[in-house]
């Protein structure tokens, strides 16, 4: 049996071919299946998400995350998170990641897919799906504000600008004006055309007039950092704004999440210290949409500190129902309108909080591997599993 190897450059080439609708359809199927499985755990759901395994490596914490979801298949993502004592160059290199995709018939690994960009891409697709679901009909967002300059923010902004043609300005705040931020700005300016891309360092004082005005004018706010303090007070955010809270984990957070999930601890240790928005803003939403209720109740510091209960959280999969496309070519998602309206009416802002679920990795890696095979992208290792 041959093996397909899809490098980071190959993944970037393939990712650029995905349309927003294609990605949101993919994530809709994942989240709907996930919520359905969690409501009926005794039934054969085709979803398996064992707890992640963490292994200490010299400069990293190695994370091994297997998952299965029908009809996409089975995969395991391996991510190395730099430790706090790792050399600066190791930390700056980010999180090396690879996903192994299995062949469902033979059980052998059929593809090795570089996952550096895929986690960000699947998270961005989930955020866009939530934003589309929670937006009022015919919403025309014009101003986007983002916090961070990493892969998550890059993927989110690119996908949101690609989908929302009404966006005219995008402001990115980062802890400092560095090479990564400048590179991101240059890339977005080349992609976005007429959209005004502005970058700035976070002010030392949140009372800064320009900063306050930027947040107050935002229709969409995206945060993807490891901040332990809120970026702005709740009253900066205007009624009707939508927020996507992604965040990122430190190695300690990764390990704690694994340990707490495995032991079913209700304590959150240092996880509650991670906040990108304040409690007042969380409570303004009334009900918060999440990717996984169980995961967010353990891992989402902002929601835990705000004292949100399971009832206060609505899974994105619960807002969806299968539908048949107009031309009958396949299944697409449709909103559960009544529940969506209840979420919208629960507060004067809407919030989507994502901590990531393993079955998303299976779906996106399988989609990339399929496109790579169709377009002859990547490297084929012939007779990989043959002895002679």
Secondary structure, 3 states (H helix, E strand, C coil): CCEEEECHHHHHHHHCCCCHHHHHHHHHHHHHHHHHHHHCCCCCCCEECCCCEEEECCCEEEEEEEEEECCCEEEEEEEEEECCCCCHHHHHCCCEEEEEEECCCCCCEEEEEECCCHHHHHHHHHHHHHHHHHCCCCCCCCEEEEECCCHHHHHHHHHHHHHCCCCCEEEEEECCCCHHHHHHHHHHHHHHCCCEEEEEECCCCCCCHHHHHHHHHCCEEEECCCCCCCCCCHHHCCCCCEEEECCCCCHHHHHHHHHHHHHCCCCCHHHHHCCCCCHHHHHHHCCEEECCHHHHHHHCHHHHHCCCCHHHEEEHHHHEEEEECCCCCCEEEEECHHHHHHHHHCCCCEEEECCCCHHHHHHHHHHHHHHHHHHCCCEEECCCCCCC
